[in-house]
Amino acid sequence: MIDITPEQLDLVKSILRHFVPTAKVIAFGSRVMGNTRDTSDLDLAIDDNRKLSLSELGLIKEAFQESDLSFRVDVIDWHRTSEEFKEIINQGFEEILL
């Protein structure tokens, strides 16, 4: 379970649906692994069956920065991620159903 409130999850989903409505999105890191701190961000990997443009990634990141979320959201493109990092992510993640 992702360590954010239902309201925060709804906002995350809303932003993601706006930019990548058909993508598979997975949360990973401390908010999934159960070691959340007050300063923990939310780590998201987006798999839209293609490499997202840097402009698209920038718009998504900007939308999260401008949102009312009380924590930072770190977004990566699955297709720009190294195989080594994918292996780390695969050790513990939760899919966010849009």
Buried (B, 14 or more C-beta within 10 A) or exposed (E): EBBBEEEBBEBBBEBBEEBBEEBBBBBBBBBBEEEBEEEBBBBBBBBBEEEBEEEBBEBBBEBBEEBEBEBEBBBBBBEEBEEEEEEEBEEEBBEBEB
